[in-house]
Amino acid sequence: MSLINHRSYLVIGISLLLGSLGLLTLDVLNINEIIILILILLAYMGIGFILKPQIKSSNKINPLLKSDKPILIEFLSEY
């Protein structure tokens, strides 16, 4: 998610879900529309899981933590 801000992704997701809910429930909410809303939510959560930053440097840090030498580790947040 280095290209997408975490808070804006959350706001866009909530507004997308509420907008879809508003458009689908103009007449009456039926089972097909509930399934569509659940699929939209699952797709958005799946995209968020794919875009979530992964920690890839833990393999480099573990051997250093086991040594007796003092070390300085700097963590940078993507958000």
TAURHU-V309555 format. One record per helix or strand of 2 or more residues. SS is the DSSP state (helix for helix, strand for strand). FROM is the first residue (numbers start at 1). TO is the last residue. If there is no record, write none. Layout:
SS&FROM&TO + SS&FROM&TO
This chain:
helix&6&24 + helix&31&51 + helix&58&66
